[in-house]
Amino acid sequence: MTRRTATIKDVAAAAGVGIATVSRVFSGSGSVSAATRERVLAAARELDYRPSALGRGLKLRRSGGIGLIVPDVTDPFCAELIAGVLACARTLGEHVIVDAAHGDPAREAEIVERLVGQRVDGVIAHPAGTEADWRGAARVCSSVVFAGRALPGFPEIPAVLADDAGGVRSLTEYLAGLGHRRIGFLGEAPRSPAGARETAFRDTLAQLGVPVEEDLVVAARPAGDAAYAAAAGLLQRRDDVTAVLAAGHRLGEAAVLVARELDLRVPADVSIAMVDDVAWAELCDPPLTAVARPGHDIGYRACEMLLREPARRGRGGPVLLPTELVVRGSCGPLRTVRR
C-alpha cells in the first residue's frame, strides 16, 4: 500500500500544538519556545514530513532561492565564484539559479528582470553594466550583492572583491625588482576592474621612480582575436619591451602565444606575468607567474553576506579579499634588450 504523505495537520496533532505554531517553526517567523520547536521537529521527523516549498513560496509571494549572474560559466574565475556561492548556499539550505550574461549589459538586464519577476530572495552578480535596474532589484528582493566586480554609482549595493590593486602592485614591484623598466601592460577594456588594475600599475611605477611610457599601455577586449591583436601590436611595435604584465588570463594567454610565434624566449627575451592564476598557467613552458584571485572565497563570502548579514549591506565600502603572487619560471632578471 502507498503511504499517505504527512501534512502540517498531522504534525500539529502529533506534537500537540496548533497548525499556526507548526507554520512558525518551519517559516522561522514568530516566537516559539525551544521546547515546543523541538517537539514539532521531532514529530515532523517521525512522520517524515517535508514542508512544501511551492506552498510556502505562494504564501510569501516568493519562489525562494537566490539568483547568480556571471559573465561566463566556463571562465575559470567565474567557475570558482559559482562553486563558492553553491557551497555556501548548500550549507544554508538555499538553492541557486545560475545564468550567464556573456558580458552583454542588455542580456544581463533581461536576466535581472526575470529573477525579480520570480521573486527570488536575493541576487549575487558579477555585473556587466548599468542597464539592469539594480536598485529596483534590491528593493524587490531581499538584497543585491556584487561579487568579483562592482559598478561605480552604486555605493549602496555591497560588494565582495579581490584586492586587484594590491595584486597588480605586488606583480609590478616584482618585475621592477628584477630590473625591468620597459614593462608592457595589457589591460582589459572597458571594464572598471581593469581600470583599477591599470591605475595600480601606473601608481606603482611612479612610486618606484619608473616613468610610464604611454606606448607600452594597451587596452583590449579580453576576447581571443582582440587580445591576440593587442599583444602582437605591443611586442612587434616595441621590440625593447623586456616584460609584459597582462591584466587577465585571456590577455596572458595571448601574450604567450605571440611570444612563441615571434620566437621570443620566455623569460630570456621577455618576461610574462598575468592576473588570474588559472590551471593552464602552471602547465606552460615555463610555468607562468600570476596573481591568484580568490574566486571561491569571493562567492562564498558574497552568499554569506546576502543570506546572513543584512546589517552589513551597503556599509563601509566593499569587502576586499587578499590576492597572492605566485612566482614561477616565466619571469627572470633583466639581461639584454632585444634589437
C-alpha contacts under 8 A as a table, 3 or more apart, distances in Angstrom:
res1	aa1	res2	aa2	distance
5	T	49	Y	7.46
6	A	10	D	6.06
6	A	11	V	7.45
6	A	47	L	6.23
6	A	48	D	7.01
6	A	49	Y	5.41
6	A	50	R	7.97
7	T	10	D	5.21
7	T	11	V	6.60
7	T	49	Y	6.76
8	I	11	V	5.11
8	I	12	A	6.20
8	I	19	I	6.60
8	I	22	V	7.04
8	I	23	S	7.83
8	I	49	Y	7.72
8	I	51	P	7.75
9	K	12	A	5.06
9	K	13	A	6.17
9	K	19	I	6.11
10	D	13	A	5.18
10	D	14	A	6.13
11	V	14	A	5.13
11	V	15	A	6.05
11	V	22	V	7.34
11	V	40	V	6.83
11	V	43	A	5.77
11	V	44	A	5.71
11	V	47	L	7.26
11	V	49	Y	7.47
12	A	15	A	5.23
12	A	16	G	5.85
12	A	17	V	5.09
12	A	18	G	5.51
12	A	19	I	5.39
12	A	21	T	7.82
12	A	22	V	6.18
12	A	40	V	7.26
13	A	16	G	5.07
13	A	17	V	6.49
13	A	18	G	7.57
14	A	17	V	8.00
14	A	43	A	5.93
15	A	39	R	5.81
15	A	40	V	5.38
15	A	43	A	5.75
17	V	21	T	6.46
17	V	22	V	7.37
18	G	21	T	5.36
18	G	22	V	6.74
19	I	22	V	5.18
19	I	23	S	6.24
20	A	23	S	4.99
20	A	24	R	6.23
21	T	24	R	5.09
21	T	25	V	6.33
21	T	32	V	7.25
22	V	25	V	5.15
22	V	26	F	6.45
22	V	40	V	6.47
23	S	26	F	5.38
23	S	27	S	5.95
24	R	27	S	5.15
24	R	28	G	5.68
24	R	29	S	5.20
24	R	30	G	5.75
24	R	31	S	7.49
24	R	32	V	7.28
25	V	28	G	5.41
25	V	29	S	7.13
25	V	32	V	6.93
25	V	37	R	6.10
25	V	40	V	7.53
26	F	51	P	7.41
32	V	36	T	6.52
32	V	37	R	6.27
33	S	36	T	5.28
33	S	37	R	6.11
34	A	37	R	5.08
34	A	38	E	6.17
35	A	38	E	5.24
35	A	39	R	6.23
36	T	39	R	5.03
36	T	40	V	6.20
37	R	40	V	5.20
37	R	41	L	6.19
38	E	41	L	5.09
38	E	42	A	6.00
39	R	42	A	5.15
39	R	43	A	6.22
40	V	43	A	5.16
40	V	44	A	6.19
41	L	44	A	4.98
41	L	45	R	6.18
42	A	45	R	5.12
42	A	46	E	6.17
43	A	46	E	5.06
43	A	47	L	6.17
44	A	47	L	5.17
44	A	48	D	5.74
44	A	49	Y	4.86
44	A	50	R	7.51
45	R	48	D	4.87
45	R	49	Y	6.36
46	E	49	Y	7.79
51	P	56	R	7.85
52	S	55	G	5.20
52	S	56	R	6.18
53	A	56	R	5.11
53	A	57	G	5.98
53	A	64	G	7.92
54	L	57	G	5.06
54	L	58	L	6.20
54	L	63	S	7.32
55	G	58	L	5.15
55	G	59	K	6.23
56	R	59	K	5.12
56	R	60	L	6.13
57	G	60	L	5.15
57	G	61	R	5.49
57	G	62	R	4.67
57	G	63	S	4.91
57	G	64	G	6.38
58	L	61	R	4.87
58	L	62	R	6.48
58	L	63	S	7.44
59	K	62	R	7.80
61	R	119	R	7.02
62	R	118	Q	6.90
62	R	119	R	4.62
62	R	120	V	6.03
62	R	121	D	7.07
63	S	118	Q	5.97
63	S	119	R	5.61
63	S	120	V	5.55
63	S	121	D	7.66
64	G	94	E	7.82
64	G	95	H	7.80
64	G	119	R	7.15
64	G	120	V	5.10
64	G	121	D	5.46
65	G	94	E	5.39
65	G	95	H	4.75
65	G	96	V	5.55
65	G	97	I	7.22
65	G	120	V	5.57
65	G	121	D	5.70
65	G	122	G	7.46
66	I	94	E	7.35
66	I	95	H	6.55
66	I	96	V	5.03
66	I	97	I	6.21
66	I	120	V	5.37
66	I	121	D	5.39
66	I	122	G	4.93
66	I	123	V	5.58
66	I	124	I	7.46
67	G	96	V	5.80
67	G	97	I	4.77
67	G	98	V	6.10
67	G	99	D	7.90
67	G	115	L	6.51
67	G	120	V	6.59
67	G	121	D	7.98
67	G	122	G	6.32
67	G	123	V	4.57
67	G	124	I	6.15
68	L	82	I	7.86
68	L	96	V	6.76
68	L	97	I	5.97
68	L	98	V	4.78
68	L	99	D	6.38
68	L	123	V	5.85
68	L	124	I	4.82
68	L	125	A	5.67
69	I	98	V	6.03
69	I	99	D	5.14
69	I	100	A	5.61
69	I	101	A	6.89
69	I	108	E	7.69
69	I	111	I	7.83
69	I	123	V	7.72
69	I	124	I	6.40
69	I	125	A	4.62
69	I	126	H	6.14
69	I	127	P	7.39
70	V	73	V	6.71
70	V	78	C	6.53
70	V	98	V	7.84
70	V	99	D	6.59
70	V	100	A	4.94
70	V	101	A	6.28
70	V	102	H	7.56
70	V	125	A	6.09
70	V	126	H	5.06
70	V	127	P	7.07
71	P	78	C	7.46
71	P	100	A	5.18
71	P	101	A	4.96
71	P	102	H	4.36
71	P	103	G	5.14
71	P	126	H	6.83
71	P	127	P	7.59
71	P	128	A	7.10
72	D	75	D	5.47
72	D	78	C	6.58
72	D	100	A	5.41
72	D	101	A	6.96
72	D	102	H	5.37
72	D	103	G	7.81
73	V	78	C	5.92
73	V	79	A	5.71
73	V	82	I	7.90
73	V	100	A	6.45
74	T	78	C	7.13
74	T	79	A	6.26
75	D	78	C	5.23
75	D	79	A	5.98
76	P	79	A	5.05
76	P	80	E	6.34
76	P	278	V	6.37
77	F	80	E	5.20
77	F	81	L	6.25
77	F	276	D	7.46
77	F	278	V	7.66
77	F	293	R	7.86
77	F	295	G	5.59
78	C	81	L	4.88
78	C	82	I	6.03
78	C	295	G	7.01
79	A	82	I	5.13
79	A	83	A	6.19
79	A	295	G	7.99
80	E	83	A	5.04
80	E	84	G	6.26
80	E	295	G	4.98
80	E	296	H	4.65
80	E	299	G	7.63
81	L	84	G	5.13
81	L	85	V	6.37
81	L	295	G	4.56
81	L	296	H	4.66
81	L	297	D	7.32
81	L	298	I	6.29
81	L	299	G	4.46
81	L	300	Y	7.56
82	I	85	V	5.18
82	I	86	L	6.14
82	I	296	H	7.26
82	I	299	G	6.27
83	A	86	L	5.15
83	A	87	A	6.07
83	A	296	H	6.11
83	A	299	G	7.22
84	G	87	A	5.15
84	G	88	C	6.33
84	G	295	G	7.36
84	G	296	H	4.23
84	G	297	D	6.03
84	G	298	I	7.04
84	G	299	G	4.40
84	G	300	Y	4.31
84	G	301	R	7.94
85	V	88	C	5.31
85	V	89	A	6.03
85	V	296	H	7.56
85	V	299	G	4.53
85	V	300	Y	4.76
85	V	301	R	7.87
85	V	302	A	7.27
85	V	303	C	5.55
86	L	89	A	5.06
86	L	90	R	5.93
86	L	95	H	7.80
86	L	96	V	6.84
86	L	300	Y	7.68
87	A	90	R	5.25
87	A	91	T	6.38
87	A	300	Y	6.82
88	C	91	T	5.13
88	C	92	L	6.36
88	C	300	Y	5.31
88	C	303	C	6.23
88	C	304	E	6.73
89	A	92	L	5.09
89	A	93	G	5.97
89	A	94	E	4.84
89	A	95	H	6.27
89	A	96	V	7.18
89	A	303	C	6.75
90	R	93	G	5.05
90	R	94	E	5.84
90	R	95	H	6.92
91	T	94	E	7.76
99	D	111	I	7.37
100	A	108	E	7.73
101	A	104	D	5.56
101	A	105	P	7.22
101	A	107	R	5.58
101	A	108	E	4.91
101	A	111	I	7.63
101	A	128	A	7.52
103	G	108	E	7.84
103	G	128	A	5.27
104	D	107	R	5.33
104	D	108	E	6.18
104	D	128	A	6.42
104	D	129	G	7.83
105	P	108	E	4.92
105	P	109	A	6.16
105	P	128	A	5.30
105	P	129	G	4.98
105	P	130	T	7.03
105	P	131	E	5.83
105	P	132	A	7.16
106	A	109	A	5.10
106	A	110	E	6.49
106	A	131	E	6.33
106	A	132	A	7.46
107	R	110	E	5.12
107	R	111	I	6.39
108	E	111	I	5.06
108	E	112	V	6.24
108	E	127	P	7.77
108	E	128	A	7.02
108	E	129	G	7.96
108	E	131	E	7.85
108	E	132	A	6.55
109	A	112	V	5.13
109	A	113	E	6.17
109	A	131	E	5.87
109	A	132	A	3.99
109	A	133	D	7.03
110	E	113	E	5.11
110	E	114	R	6.20
110	E	132	A	7.56
111	I	114	R	5.11
111	I	115	L	6.21
112	V	115	L	5.15
112	V	116	V	6.10
112	V	132	A	6.52
112	V	133	D	7.57
112	V	134	W	7.93
112	V	137	A	7.21
113	E	116	V	5.14
113	E	117	G	6.12
113	E	132	A	7.76
113	E	133	D	7.90
113	E	137	A	7.79
114	R	117	G	4.98
114	R	118	Q	6.29
115	L	118	Q	5.02
115	L	119	R	6.38
115	L	120	V	6.12
115	L	123	V	7.96
116	V	119	R	4.99
116	V	120	V	6.38
116	V	137	A	6.06
116	V	140	V	6.68
116	V	141	C	6.76
117	G	120	V	8.00
119	R	140	V	7.28
119	R	141	C	6.43
120	V	123	V	7.43
120	V	141	C	6.22
121	D	141	C	5.24
121	D	142	S	5.47
121	D	143	S	7.53
122	G	138	A	7.52
122	G	141	C	4.98
122	G	142	S	5.19
122	G	143	S	5.01
122	G	144	V	5.81
122	G	306	L	6.86
123	V	137	A	7.96
123	V	138	A	8.00
123	V	141	C	7.42
123	V	143	S	6.54
123	V	144	V	4.78
123	V	145	V	6.39
123	V	306	L	7.97
124	I	144	V	5.84
124	I	145	V	4.87
124	I	146	F	5.74
124	I	147	A	6.57
124	I	302	A	7.09
124	I	303	C	7.27
124	I	306	L	7.76
125	A	144	V	7.57
125	A	145	V	6.43
125	A	146	F	4.93
125	A	147	A	5.77
126	H	146	F	5.78
126	H	147	A	5.16
126	H	148	G	5.76
126	H	149	R	5.50
126	H	150	A	7.52
127	P	146	F	6.93
127	P	149	R	6.47
127	P	150	A	6.97
127	P	151	L	7.28
129	G	132	A	7.17
129	G	151	L	7.30
130	T	133	D	7.43
130	T	134	W	7.78
130	T	151	L	7.45
133	D	136	G	5.26
133	D	137	A	6.14
134	W	137	A	5.02
134	W	138	A	6.18
134	W	144	V	7.25
135	R	138	A	5.08
135	R	139	R	6.35
135	R	157	I	7.99
136	G	139	R	5.11
136	G	140	V	6.36
137	A	140	V	5.25
137	A	141	C	5.83
137	A	143	S	7.46
137	A	144	V	6.96
138	A	141	C	5.25
138	A	142	S	6.27
138	A	143	S	4.51
138	A	144	V	5.12
139	R	142	S	6.90
139	R	143	S	7.04
140	V	143	S	7.98
141	C	144	V	7.44
143	S	306	L	6.51
144	V	157	I	6.44
144	V	158	P	7.41
144	V	306	L	7.25
145	V	157	I	6.16
145	V	158	P	5.24
145	V	159	A	5.56
145	V	160	V	7.69
145	V	302	A	6.45
145	V	305	M	7.71
145	V	306	L	6.48
146	F	149	R	6.26
146	F	150	A	5.75
146	F	157	I	7.14
146	F	158	P	6.26
146	F	159	A	4.42
146	F	160	V	6.36
146	F	302	A	7.42
147	A	150	A	7.12
147	A	159	A	5.64
147	A	160	V	4.95
147	A	161	L	6.01
147	A	298	I	6.40
147	A	299	G	6.54
147	A	302	A	6.17
148	G	159	A	7.68
148	G	160	V	6.21
148	G	161	L	4.64
148	G	162	A	6.40
148	G	295	G	7.45
148	G	298	I	6.70
149	R	159	A	7.40
149	R	160	V	7.70
149	R	161	L	6.17
149	R	192	S	7.99
149	R	193	P	6.53
150	A	159	A	6.15
150	A	161	L	7.66
150	A	192	S	8.00
150	A	193	P	7.90
151	L	154	F	6.09
151	L	192	S	7.46
152	P	155	P	7.16
154	F	157	I	5.65
155	P	158	P	7.19
155	P	314	G	6.74
155	P	317	G	7.23
156	E	313	R	7.57
156	E	314	G	4.41
156	E	315	R	7.41
157	I	313	R	6.88
157	I	314	G	5.23
158	P	313	R	5.24
158	P	314	G	4.69
158	P	315	R	7.32
158	P	317	G	7.04
158	P	318	P	5.98
159	A	302	A	7.32
159	A	317	G	7.64
159	A	318	P	4.74
159	A	319	V	6.22
160	V	298	I	5.94
160	V	301	R	7.05
160	V	302	A	5.88
160	V	318	P	5.70
160	V	319	V	4.72
160	V	320	L	6.10
160	V	321	L	7.45
161	L	298	I	6.50
161	L	318	P	6.82
161	L	319	V	6.11
161	L	320	L	5.00
161	L	321	L	6.17
162	A	293	R	6.03
162	A	294	P	6.69
162	A	295	G	7.94
162	A	298	I	7.30
162	A	320	L	5.44
162	A	321	L	4.87
162	A	322	P	6.10
162	A	323	T	6.39
163	D	166	G	5.34
163	D	167	G	6.32
163	D	320	L	5.41
163	D	321	L	5.74
163	D	322	P	5.35
163	D	323	T	5.93
164	D	167	G	5.01
164	D	168	V	6.15
164	D	193	P	7.48
164	D	196	A	7.22
164	D	197	R	6.15
164	D	293	R	7.87
164	D	323	T	7.13
165	A	168	V	5.26
165	A	169	R	5.99
165	A	196	A	6.21
165	A	197	R	5.42
165	A	199	T	7.81
165	A	200	A	5.16
165	A	201	F	8.00
166	G	169	R	4.98
166	G	170	S	6.21
166	G	200	A	7.59
166	G	322	P	7.75
166	G	323	T	7.21
167	G	170	S	5.28
167	G	171	L	6.27
167	G	275	V	7.61
167	G	291	V	5.94
167	G	322	P	7.98
167	G	323	T	5.62
167	G	324	E	6.73
167	G	325	L	6.79
168	V	171	L	5.05
168	V	172	T	5.98
168	V	197	R	6.09
168	V	200	A	6.22
168	V	201	F	6.19
168	V	275	V	7.33
168	V	291	V	7.56
169	R	172	T	5.17
169	R	173	E	6.08
169	R	200	A	5.89
169	R	201	F	6.25
169	R	204	T	5.90
170	S	173	E	5.15
170	S	174	Y	6.08
170	S	325	L	6.91
171	L	174	Y	5.00
171	L	175	L	6.32
171	L	273	A	7.78
171	L	290	A	7.91
171	L	291	V	7.27
171	L	325	L	6.79
172	T	175	L	5.23
172	T	176	A	6.11
172	T	201	F	6.42
172	T	204	T	6.81
172	T	205	L	7.34
172	T	245	L	7.77
173	E	176	A	5.07
173	E	177	G	5.88
173	E	204	T	7.13
173	E	205	L	7.92
174	Y	177	G	5.00
174	Y	178	L	6.46
175	L	178	L	5.16
175	L	179	G	6.83
175	L	180	H	5.78
175	L	243	A	7.45
175	L	331	C	7.55
176	A	179	G	5.14
176	A	180	H	4.85
176	A	181	R	6.30
177	G	180	H	7.19
178	L	332	G	6.63
178	L	333	P	4.50
178	L	334	L	6.16
179	G	333	P	6.07
179	G	334	L	5.23
180	H	183	I	6.50
180	H	242	T	6.40
180	H	243	A	6.64
180	H	333	P	7.44
180	H	334	L	5.75
181	R	210	V	6.54
181	R	242	T	7.69
182	R	213	E	7.91
182	R	216	L	7.69
182	R	240	D	7.16
182	R	241	V	5.21
182	R	242	T	5.91
182	R	243	A	6.75
183	I	216	L	6.93
183	I	241	V	6.07
183	I	242	T	6.26
183	I	243	A	4.77
183	I	244	V	5.53
183	I	245	L	7.01
184	G	216	L	4.64
184	G	217	V	5.98
184	G	218	V	7.77
184	G	234	L	7.34
184	G	241	V	6.43
184	G	242	T	7.97
184	G	243	A	6.14
184	G	244	V	4.56
184	G	245	L	6.11
185	F	198	E	7.75
185	F	216	L	6.16
185	F	217	V	4.80
185	F	218	V	6.08
185	F	244	V	5.90
185	F	245	L	4.96
185	F	246	A	5.93
185	F	247	A	7.40
186	L	217	V	6.35
186	L	218	V	5.06
186	L	219	A	5.89
186	L	220	A	7.26
186	L	230	A	7.37
186	L	231	A	7.13
186	L	244	V	7.35
186	L	245	L	6.26
186	L	246	A	4.66
186	L	247	A	5.89
186	L	251	L	6.64
187	G	194	A	5.98
187	G	195	G	7.73
187	G	197	R	7.74
187	G	198	E	6.60
187	G	217	V	7.40
187	G	218	V	5.97
187	G	219	A	4.53
187	G	220	A	6.24
187	G	246	A	6.42
187	G	247	A	5.04
187	G	248	G	7.54
187	G	251	L	7.85
188	E	191	R	6.42
188	E	194	A	5.19
188	E	195	G	7.75
188	E	219	A	5.56
188	E	220	A	5.30
188	E	221	R	5.57
188	E	222	P	5.78
188	E	247	A	6.30
188	E	248	G	7.05
188	E	251	L	7.91
189	A	192	S	7.94
189	A	194	A	6.70
189	A	195	G	7.74
189	A	219	A	5.40
189	A	220	A	5.22
189	A	221	R	5.30
189	A	222	P	7.57
190	P	194	A	7.54
190	P	195	G	7.75
190	P	219	A	7.92
190	P	220	A	7.88
190	P	221	R	7.30
191	R	194	A	5.59
191	R	195	G	6.59
192	S	195	G	4.76
192	S	196	A	6.36
193	P	196	A	4.97
193	P	197	R	6.30
194	A	197	R	4.89
194	A	198	E	6.12
194	A	247	A	6.59
195	G	198	E	5.10
195	G	199	T	6.11
196	A	199	T	5.08
196	A	200	A	6.19
197	R	200	A	5.06
197	R	201	F	6.19
197	R	247	A	6.84
198	E	201	F	4.97
198	E	202	R	6.21
198	E	247	A	7.93
199	T	202	R	5.18
199	T	203	D	6.00
200	A	203	D	5.11
200	A	204	T	5.93
201	F	204	T	5.33
201	F	205	L	6.33
202	R	205	L	5.33
202	R	206	A	6.22
202	R	212	V	6.60
203	D	206	A	5.06
203	D	207	Q	6.17
204	T	207	Q	5.06
204	T	208	L	6.22
205	L	208	L	5.01
205	L	209	G	6.17
205	L	210	V	4.97
205	L	211	P	6.70
205	L	212	V	6.85
206	A	209	G	5.04
206	A	210	V	5.68
206	A	211	P	6.44
206	A	212	V	7.39
207	Q	210	V	7.60
212	V	216	L	7.89
213	E	216	L	5.55
213	E	217	V	7.20
214	E	217	V	5.37
215	D	218	V	7.41
216	L	234	L	6.88
216	L	238	R	7.79
218	V	230	A	6.74
218	V	234	L	7.37
219	A	230	A	7.36
220	A	226	A	6.10
220	A	227	A	5.98
220	A	230	A	6.14
221	R	226	A	5.76
221	R	227	A	6.27
222	P	226	A	6.81
222	P	227	A	5.54
222	P	248	G	7.36
222	P	250	R	5.73
222	P	251	L	6.09
223	A	226	A	5.54
223	A	227	A	5.55
223	A	250	R	6.71
223	A	251	L	7.94
224	G	227	A	5.39
224	G	228	Y	6.12
224	G	250	R	7.13
224	G	254	A	7.47
225	D	228	Y	5.16
225	D	229	A	6.09
226	A	229	A	5.15
226	A	230	A	6.19
227	A	230	A	5.18
227	A	231	A	6.25
227	A	250	R	6.87
227	A	251	L	5.27
227	A	254	A	5.84
228	Y	231	A	5.23
228	Y	232	A	6.00
228	Y	251	L	7.32
228	Y	254	A	4.78
228	Y	255	A	7.12
228	Y	257	L	7.87
228	Y	258	V	7.06
229	A	232	A	5.12
229	A	233	G	5.93
230	A	233	G	5.18
230	A	234	L	6.24
231	A	234	L	5.22
231	A	235	L	6.25
231	A	251	L	7.36
231	A	254	A	6.17
231	A	255	A	5.29
231	A	258	V	6.62
232	A	235	L	5.36
232	A	236	Q	5.87
232	A	255	A	7.51
232	A	258	V	5.77
233	G	236	Q	5.36
233	G	237	R	5.68
234	L	237	R	5.32
234	L	238	R	5.95
235	L	238	R	5.43
235	L	239	D	5.89
235	L	241	V	6.93
235	L	258	V	7.89
235	L	259	A	7.77
236	Q	239	D	5.97
238	R	241	V	5.86
239	D	338	R	5.90
239	D	339	R	6.28
240	D	337	V	5.69
240	D	338	R	5.40
240	D	339	R	6.70
241	V	244	V	7.49
241	V	270	V	7.09
241	V	337	V	7.63
241	V	338	R	7.68
242	T	269	D	6.59
242	T	270	V	4.66
242	T	271	S	6.28
242	T	334	L	7.19
242	T	337	V	6.77
242	T	338	R	7.78
243	A	270	V	5.08
243	A	271	S	4.39
243	A	272	I	5.76
243	A	331	C	7.90
244	V	255	A	7.64
244	V	270	V	7.28
244	V	271	S	6.21
244	V	272	I	4.89
244	V	273	A	6.37
245	L	252	G	7.72
245	L	272	I	6.16
245	L	273	A	5.09
245	L	274	M	5.43
245	L	275	V	7.99
246	A	249	H	7.21
246	A	251	L	5.56
246	A	252	G	5.06
246	A	255	A	7.69
246	A	272	I	7.74
246	A	273	A	6.28
246	A	274	M	4.42
246	A	275	V	6.37
247	A	251	L	6.81
247	A	252	G	7.47
247	A	274	M	5.81
247	A	275	V	5.15
248	G	251	L	5.44
248	G	252	G	6.17
248	G	274	M	6.04
248	G	275	V	4.91
248	G	276	D	6.04
249	H	252	G	4.76
249	H	253	E	6.01
249	H	274	M	6.33
249	H	275	V	6.26
249	H	276	D	5.64
249	H	277	D	7.54
249	H	278	V	7.09
250	R	253	E	5.08
250	R	254	A	6.29
251	L	254	A	4.99
251	L	255	A	6.23
251	L	274	M	7.92
252	G	255	A	5.08
252	G	256	V	6.36
252	G	272	I	7.56
252	G	273	A	6.95
252	G	274	M	5.50
252	G	275	V	7.92
253	E	256	V	5.19
253	E	257	L	6.28
254	A	257	L	5.11
254	A	258	V	6.09
255	A	258	V	5.22
255	A	259	A	6.07
255	A	272	I	7.37
256	V	259	A	5.22
256	V	260	R	6.24
256	V	272	I	7.39
257	L	260	R	5.16
257	L	261	E	6.30
258	V	261	E	5.08
258	V	262	L	6.12
259	A	262	L	5.14
259	A	263	D	6.14
259	A	264	L	5.00
259	A	265	R	7.29
259	A	266	V	7.73
260	R	263	D	5.07
260	R	264	L	5.92
260	R	265	R	7.46
261	E	264	L	7.62
264	L	269	D	5.67
264	L	270	V	6.82
265	R	268	A	5.31
265	R	269	D	4.99
265	R	270	V	6.57
266	V	269	D	5.89
266	V	270	V	5.41
266	V	271	S	5.72
266	V	272	I	7.20
266	V	286	P	7.10
266	V	330	S	5.81
266	V	331	C	7.38
267	P	270	V	4.98
267	P	271	S	4.41
267	P	272	I	7.13
267	P	329	G	7.42
267	P	330	S	5.19
267	P	331	C	5.25
267	P	332	G	5.46
268	A	271	S	7.21
268	A	332	G	6.97
268	A	335	R	7.15
269	D	335	R	7.99
269	D	336	T	7.37
269	D	337	V	7.60
269	D	338	R	6.80
270	V	331	C	7.82
271	S	330	S	5.69
271	S	331	C	4.43
271	S	332	G	6.22
272	I	288	L	7.05
272	I	289	T	7.22
272	I	330	S	5.70
272	I	331	C	5.99
273	A	288	L	6.18
273	A	289	T	4.93
273	A	290	A	5.48
273	A	330	S	6.93
273	A	331	C	7.01
274	M	277	D	7.72
274	M	288	L	7.81
274	M	289	T	6.74
274	M	290	A	4.85
274	M	291	V	6.48
275	V	290	A	5.51
275	V	291	V	4.73
275	V	292	A	6.88
275	V	293	R	7.77
276	D	290	A	6.11
276	D	291	V	5.37
276	D	292	A	5.11
276	D	293	R	5.86
277	D	281	A	6.34
277	D	290	A	5.19
277	D	291	V	5.75
277	D	292	A	4.61
277	D	293	R	7.09
277	D	326	V	7.76
278	V	281	A	5.65
278	V	282	E	7.89
278	V	292	A	7.94
279	A	282	E	6.21
279	A	283	L	7.33
280	W	283	L	4.97
280	W	284	C	6.44
281	A	284	C	5.55
281	A	287	P	5.79
281	A	288	L	4.95
281	A	289	T	7.53
281	A	290	A	7.64
282	E	287	P	4.61
282	E	288	L	6.02
282	E	328	R	8.00
283	L	286	P	7.77
283	L	287	P	5.77
284	C	287	P	4.48
284	C	288	L	6.29
285	D	288	L	7.84
285	D	330	S	7.98
286	P	328	R	7.74
286	P	329	G	5.34
286	P	330	S	5.43
287	P	328	R	5.65
287	P	329	G	5.43
287	P	330	S	5.89
288	L	327	V	7.72
288	L	328	R	5.62
288	L	329	G	6.30
288	L	330	S	4.94
288	L	331	C	7.77
289	T	325	L	7.70
289	T	326	V	5.72
289	T	327	V	4.74
289	T	328	R	4.62
289	T	329	G	6.71
289	T	330	S	5.83
289	T	331	C	6.71
290	A	325	L	6.11
290	A	326	V	5.33
290	A	327	V	6.72
290	A	328	R	7.87
291	V	323	T	6.52
291	V	324	E	5.51
291	V	325	L	4.57
291	V	326	V	5.93
292	A	323	T	5.61
292	A	324	E	5.07
292	A	325	L	6.33
292	A	326	V	6.83
293	R	322	P	7.59
293	R	323	T	5.05
293	R	324	E	6.93
294	P	297	D	5.36
294	P	298	I	6.11
294	P	321	L	7.20
294	P	322	P	7.53
294	P	323	T	6.60
295	G	298	I	5.10
295	G	299	G	6.30
296	H	299	G	5.27
296	H	300	Y	6.21
297	D	300	Y	5.04
297	D	301	R	5.92
298	I	301	R	5.23
298	I	302	A	6.01
298	I	321	L	7.26
299	G	302	A	5.18
299	G	303	C	6.22
300	Y	303	C	5.25
300	Y	304	E	6.23
301	R	304	E	4.99
301	R	305	M	6.13
302	A	305	M	5.08
302	A	306	L	6.19
303	C	306	L	5.05
303	C	307	L	6.18
304	E	307	L	5.34
304	E	308	R	5.36
304	E	309	E	6.85
305	M	308	R	5.50
305	M	309	E	4.75
305	M	310	P	6.90
305	M	312	R	7.17
305	M	313	R	7.29
306	L	309	E	6.34
306	L	310	P	6.79
306	L	313	R	7.98
307	L	310	P	7.29
309	E	312	R	5.40
309	E	313	R	7.01
310	P	313	R	5.51
312	R	315	R	5.76
314	G	317	G	6.81
327	V	331	C	7.97
328	R	331	C	7.01
329	G	332	G	7.20
